[in-house]
């Protein structure tokens, strides 16, 4: 039987599932006053709606109320155990967290039996939670809107799988936007959520787009970074933040644009459109930073010293110029190079990983 959707809330959904909240409503076009329609550009209709809430049938005790032994806890008579079920989990809210699965309920003594208490990281038998600990009955830490497992096994000839496929079909009359997946923070309260999409485990590729896609990944004005690679633990890691695999020298590894105007590019063969370098201007004695600018313009009137970094960084180049011809002493290791009108006002040096080498003066 086909469902006909219309209007808002339940009527706008073909089917729905509301979990753990008897007061919940289907939140489709959920305005309460008709004039709030002015805030809704789209009139949505939904095939299947899920509203998932955390469990409400929980008991949370205060400190020193629960009495523990290795297979149970006893609560004061003021706690009603009618909603407590076998199979629920009990979890302590102490610094050391213990949990236990309920196996039996003795309402006469307000005693709840568990299969055992287990501290996080310790699976041994006979444990007892810390005296005075608060507990929550029907513990819940994470809630899921949907959790799907797809199994490939030797008992079936099915050896390939897709966890989820979304097919969008149009006769060509569609308009923008048409989205395949939308992860929306609808509350925007508190700290930011962590990841809108997360891939873990043994995969070859975390995200794939085919050659029919106009733009593989688009990032619209992120607050910090458009793309981040973290390599914080494995010192043997030799991966690349970016790999372009092509023999086409006309393609671009990188391009920077301001509208239709191209500011800078690097082609796949390494050719750059320009060579704009950051410049450090100094007028007093300075020790150069290994991560600072490579072109040093000395605008001093009196004699100064420029000290090169003591640490080595292979391939690092410094070009140093005495702009006014005043004396500049460049000091590195046990060496000294002087720039002035008589000796020359320019020097270029490179670090080979072991020491500084004079290239030109």
C-alpha positions in Angstrom: 0.0 0.0 0.0 1.4 3.3 -1.1 1.5 6.2 1.4 0.4 9.7 0.2 2.3 12.4 2.0 1.1 16.0 2.5 1.4 19.0 4.9 3.8 18.7 7.8 4.8 16.5 10.7 3.4 12.9 10.6 1.4 13.6 7.4 4.6 14.6 5.6 6.3 11.2 6.3 5.5 7.9 4.6 6.5 6.1 7.8 8.3 7.0 11.0 10.0 5.6 14.0 10.1 7.5 17.3 12.3 6.0 20.1 12.5 6.7 23.8 10.3 9.8 23.8 6.5 9.4 24.1 6.1 13.1 23.6 8.2 13.3 20.4 6.7 14.4 17.1 7.8 13.9 13.5 9.9 17.0 12.8 9.1 17.8 9.2 8.2 21.4 8.6 7.8 21.8 12.3 6.6 25.3 12.5 3.8 26.1 15.1 2.4 29.3 13.5 1.5 29.7 9.9 3.5 32.8 9.5 6.6 30.8 10.3 6.3 29.3 6.8 8.3 32.4 5.8 11.4 30.8 7.2 11.0 27.6 5.2 12.0 27.9 1.5 11.4 24.2 0.9 8.3 22.1 1.5 9.8 18.7 2.5 8.2 15.2 2.1 10.0 12.3 3.7 9.8 8.6 2.9 11.1 7.4 6.3 11.7 9.5 9.4 13.6 8.4 12.6 13.6 10.3 15.8 16.1 8.8 18.2 16.3 10.0 21.8 18.4 8.8 24.8 16.5 6.4 27.2 14.3 8.2 29.7 13.6 5.2 31.9 16.9 5.6 33.9 17.6 5.7 37.6 20.5 7.9 38.8 21.4 7.7 42.5 23.2 10.1 44.8 26.6 9.4 46.5 26.6 6.8 49.3 23.1 5.5 48.5 24.0 2.3 46.7 25.5 -0.7 48.6 27.7 -3.0 46.5 29.0 -6.6 46.7 30.6 -8.6 43.9 27.3 -9.7 42.3 24.7 -7.0 43.3 23.8 -3.6 44.6 21.0 -2.6 47.0 19.2 0.7 46.7 17.1 2.6 49.3 13.3 1.8 49.3 12.7 5.2 48.0 13.7 4.0 44.5 11.0 2.3 42.5 12.3 -0.6 40.5 9.2 -1.3 38.4 10.9 0.0 35.2 14.1 -1.8 35.8 14.5 -4.7 33.3 16.8 -7.8 33.1 19.4 -7.1 30.5 19.8 -3.4 31.4 23.3 -2.2 32.2 24.3 -0.5 35.4 27.2 1.9 35.3 29.0 3.8 38.1 29.6 7.5 37.8 32.7 7.4 39.8 36.2 8.3 38.7 36.9 4.6 38.2 34.0 3.4 36.0 32.4 0.0 36.6 29.6 -1.6 34.7 27.4 -4.7 35.2 24.5 -6.4 33.3 21.3 -7.0 35.3 20.4 -10.7 35.7 17.7 -10.6 38.4 15.6 -8.0 40.3 14.5 -8.6 43.9 12.0 -5.8 44.6 11.3 -7.0 48.2 14.8 -6.0 49.2 15.4 -3.4 46.4 18.3 -5.6 45.4 19.6 -5.8 41.8 21.8 -8.8 40.8 24.4 -8.5 38.1 26.5 -11.0 36.2 29.6 -9.3 37.7 31.2 -5.9 38.0 33.8 -4.9 35.5 36.1 -2.0 35.5 37.1 -0.5 32.2 40.3 -2.3 31.1 39.9 -5.2 33.6 37.9 -8.3 32.8 38.7 -10.3 35.9 36.0 -11.7 38.1 35.1 -10.7 41.7 35.4 -6.9 41.3 33.4 -4.6 43.5 32.7 -0.9 42.7 34.1 1.8 44.9 32.0 2.4 48.0 29.9 5.5 47.8 29.8 5.5 44.0 26.8 7.0 42.2 25.2 4.7 39.7 23.0 5.0 36.6 20.6 2.1 35.8 19.9 1.6 32.1 23.2 3.3 31.3 23.5 5.0 27.9 26.5 6.8 26.5 26.0 7.0 22.8 22.8 6.9 20.8 22.6 5.9 17.1 19.9 7.0 14.6 20.7 3.9 12.5 23.3 1.1 12.7 23.7 -1.3 9.8 26.0 -4.3 9.6 26.4 -6.2 6.2 27.9 -9.7 6.5 30.0 -11.6 3.9 30.5 -15.2 4.9 31.6 -18.5 3.4 28.0 -19.8 3.7 26.9 -17.6 0.8 28.2 -17.0 -2.7 27.7 -13.2 -2.2 31.3 -11.9 -2.0 30.9 -8.2 -2.7 28.8 -5.7 -0.8 27.7 -2.1 -0.4 26.7 -0.9 3.0 24.5 1.9 1.7 23.5 3.1 -1.7 21.6 6.3 -2.4 20.3 6.6 -6.0 18.8 9.9 -7.2 16.7 9.7 -10.3 15.5 12.7 -12.4 13.9 13.2 -15.8 16.1 16.3 -16.2 13.6 18.8 -14.7 15.4 19.1 -11.4 16.7 22.3 -9.8 19.3 23.2 -7.2 20.0 21.9 -4.7 20.1 18.2 -5.1 22.2 16.6 -2.3 23.3 13.0 -1.9 24.0 13.3 1.8 23.6 16.1 4.3 25.1 16.1 7.8 23.5 19.1 9.5 24.1 20.3 13.1 20.6 21.6 13.6 21.1 22.9 17.1 24.5 24.7 16.8 24.7 24.9 20.6 27.7 24.1 22.8 31.0 23.0 21.3 31.3 22.0 17.7 30.6 18.3 16.8 33.6 16.3 15.8 33.3 14.6 12.3 30.4 14.8 9.9 31.8 11.8 8.0 34.2 9.2 9.5 35.9 6.2 7.9 37.9 3.8 10.1 39.3 0.4 9.8 41.0 -1.4 6.9 40.0 0.5 3.7 42.1 1.2 0.6 40.4 4.5 0.0 38.4 6.6 2.5 36.6 8.8 0.0 36.3 8.1 -3.8 34.8 10.3 -6.5 34.6 9.2 -10.2 35.7 11.1 -13.3 32.1 12.2 -13.9 32.2 14.5 -10.8 32.9 18.2 -11.6 34.7 18.9 -8.3 35.9 16.0 -6.1 35.9 17.9 -2.8 34.7 21.5 -2.2 35.3 23.4 1.0 33.5 26.7 1.5 35.4 29.2 3.7 36.4 26.9 6.6 37.2 28.6 9.9 40.7 27.1 10.0 41.8 24.7 7.3 40.4 23.3 4.1 42.5 20.1 4.3 44.5 18.7 7.2 47.0 15.8 7.4 47.9 14.6 10.9 51.1 12.5 11.3 51.9 12.7 14.9 52.9 9.2 16.0 54.6 7.1 13.4 58.1 8.4 12.7 58.5 5.9 9.9 55.6 7.3 7.9 56.7 8.5 4.5 53.3 9.2 2.9 52.4 12.3 1.0 49.8 15.0 1.8 49.0 15.2 -2.0 49.8 12.9 -4.9 49.1 13.8 -8.5 49.5 10.8 -10.8 49.7 12.0 -14.4 52.0 12.2 -17.4 50.1 15.3 -18.7 52.4 18.3 -18.2 49.6 20.7 -19.1 47.6 19.8 -16.0 48.0 21.7 -12.7 49.1 20.4 -9.4 48.0 23.6 -7.8 46.2 26.8 -8.9 45.2 29.9 -7.0 42.6 32.2 -8.5 40.8 35.4 -7.6 37.6 34.9 -9.6 38.7 34.4 -13.2 42.1 35.8 -12.5 44.9 33.3 -11.9 47.3 34.4 -9.2 49.7 31.5 -9.1 50.0 27.9 -10.3 52.3 24.9 -10.3 52.0 22.4 -13.1 52.2 18.7 -12.7 55.8 18.8 -14.0 56.9 21.3 -11.3 56.7 24.5 -13.5 55.7 27.5 -11.5 54.0 30.6 -12.9 56.1 33.0 -10.7 58.6 33.0 -8.0 57.3 35.3 -5.2 59.3 35.0 -2.0 58.7 36.3 1.5 61.3 38.9 2.5 62.8 39.7 5.9 64.0 43.3 6.3 66.5 43.9 9.2 68.5 46.8 10.5 70.0 45.3 13.6 71.8 42.1 14.6 69.6 39.0 14.1 69.6 35.2 14.4 67.7 33.8 11.5 64.9 31.3 12.1 65.1 28.0 10.2 61.4 28.4 9.4 61.6 32.1 8.5 62.0 33.9 5.1 64.9 33.0 2.9 65.6 36.5 1.4 67.2 38.8 3.9 67.5 42.5 3.1 69.8 44.3 5.5 68.9 48.0 5.7 71.4 48.9 8.4 73.5 52.1 8.7 75.9 50.7 11.3 77.6 47.3 11.4 75.4 44.3 12.3 75.7 40.5 12.6 73.5 37.9 11.0 73.7 34.5 12.6 72.5 31.4 10.6 70.6 28.7 12.4 72.8 26.1 14.3 70.5 23.2 13.2 70.7 21.8 9.7 67.9 21.6 7.2 68.9 20.1 3.9 68.0 22.4 0.9 67.4 25.5 3.0 68.7 28.6 1.1 69.4 32.1 2.3 70.0 35.1 0.1 71.4 38.0 2.1 71.9 41.5 0.7 73.4 44.6 2.3 71.1 47.2 0.7 73.1 50.3 1.6 76.6 48.7 1.5 77.0 48.9 5.3 78.9 46.1 7.0 77.1 42.8 7.7 78.9 39.9 9.3 77.3 36.6 8.5 78.3 34.0 11.2 77.7 30.2 10.8 79.6 27.4 12.6 83.2 28.6 12.8 82.9 30.7 9.6 82.5 34.4 8.9 81.4 36.1 5.7 81.4 39.9 5.5 79.3 42.0 3.3 80.2 45.6 2.5 81.0 47.9 -0.4 84.5 46.5 -0.8 83.9 42.7 -0.3 80.5 42.6 -2.1 77.0 43.2 -0.8 75.3 39.9 -1.7 75.7 36.3 -0.7 73.7 33.1 -1.3 74.1 30.0 0.9 72.6 26.5 1.1 72.4 23.9 3.8 73.3 20.4 2.6 72.1 18.7 5.7 75.5 18.7 7.3 76.7 22.3 7.0 76.2 25.6 5.3 77.8 25.9 1.9 78.6 29.2 0.1 77.0 29.2 -3.4 77.6 32.7 -4.6 78.8 36.1 -3.5 
